[in-house]
Amino acid sequence: MPAVVAPATGTSQPVFQPVVSAPTAPAASTPRPSVPSSTTPSVVPSTPAPSAQTPSSSTRDGVFGTYLRPYAADSLWNSRPLNPVFGTFEIPKSSYFPTVASGAYSTGVFLASATDAPMTVVGPGSTATNTVGVADPDSGTNRVITLPRWPAAVLPASGTDGHADIVDPITNIVHSFWQLKQQNGRWTAAMYSWSKLGGTGWGDPSHYYQGARAVGIPASAGLIRKHEIKDGLAAYPHALAMSLTFNGLANGVSNPAYIFPATAADNSANANTGAIPQGSLLMLPPNFDSSAIVNPDLRKIVETLKLYGAYVVDRNTGTPFVIYVENDAGFNLMPKGWDNSVADQLDKIRAALRQVTSAQAWVDGNGDVIAARNAPQQNLNIVSMRGGWYRQSGTGAAAYDPVTQNFSFAATTTKTVYVNANNTGLTPVKWAKPQAGTYVNFTVRATGGARLRLQVKSGNSFTHDTWDLVDGKSVRILWPANASIVLIASSGTSGPSSVNATLVPST
């Protein structure tokens, strides 16, 4: 049976200008984990969208959840903190100066159109006679991916991470690939994830992994986009995406390797020697002197770091920080070659950046004040209907839909029972797991007469059994130590049926 997928590992490393006389570090990438080798049928997100944004639309028209302005207005990418409180850890120097760049370890953002043809993507190692699936952490399987619309201009980043994000405005889905390339006339990728264009731009505990960056987000999230560089604004209208190197990142011992809103991190965190978890928001203090920044492109970044900040989304090798720019954007802080004054200003930014530890409140993209950043995590669903199912009885077929989180049964007149006994459905996200001795609510949503049963274990002993629950039924459970779960789904008998569930903290 399939096993749960571990948090992704990756080293996204930028193109950078080395310190004078320092060697240029070779590009390196830590492979993401594999998922079970079985290949399941392709299921691509197909949630319909009410509208789509064309590339010619303004970025200042208040339309969120679009190609030019991704994610919801209240997404953390589009929100800024009020009166932030800062930590004290200073990002150390490393082999190279900090940088703001596109290139081999950034990504392009490619807009699909209604007339684009579909494309099938297979896993590395596929041959004419043996098709390997692409790793999909969200579903916990390897599967062949067929996107309904594939832009002709798709060009993966040239680094070993091979990032490419495709925005489909018909479905409002961001398709995010890792190690995408063309081989023997076919597209292959090592990993695929999807994200809702109008969503948060981050994973959640039930979906767990919704993009190709190390923290489980699309590689395009937080990018400085082409259309934003010369838009006349003093700051970019969203938080930026940033990577740190080993001596800045936390190792998961004295500080967690990742924190909310990140749902994963590079799994080689034990090599880190810093104090900043992935998922952290870094900002410049409000008294940082922007007027001393002569380069107008760098000054705009400084103003953004003072207003919105940058989220730590990945790890690089040897660069104190990298802020990512969309590929082919023509952005260059040093157009005439190495510039010591710009390098010195970047280093001053490094020395002044600090982790935001709390804030009074947040202001979203519409100017509305919203709750503290960490408050929403208290009510996020931590159970999924993903992988690991086997048929225990009956003859009906069933499948998992990663978009709706439904486990759906084909029409049948006899009861069919499937079991997921390998704990795949329980979130691997560390900050989301309930504490032992606290209560959670398990609530079932079902159609067509289907039922769902949850068994909770502590070690090898069962501590709770909900028995079969019908649509709308909820059970309150005292969460044990060392918890794992078993899910048992039963079909209806009068046509198609489906089940899903939520498991959230109980107040």
Secondary structure by P-SEA (a helix, b strand, c coil): cccccccbbbbbcccccccccccccccccccccccccccccccccccccccccccccccccccccccccccccccccccccccccccccccccccccccccccccbbbbbbbcccbbbbbbbcccccccbbbbcccccccbbbbbbbccccccccccccccbbbbbbbccccbbbbbccccccccbbbbcbbbbbbcccccccccccccccccccccccccccccccccccccccccbbbbbcccccccccccccccccccccccccccccccccccccbbbbccccccccccccaaaaaaaaaaacbbbccccccccccbbbbcccccccccccccccaaaaaaaaaaaacccccccccccccccccccccccccccccccccccccccccccbbbbbbbccccccccccccbbbbbbbcccccccccccccccccbbbbbbbbbccbbbbbbbbbcccccccccccccccbbbbbcccccccbbbbbbbbcccccbbbbbbbbcc
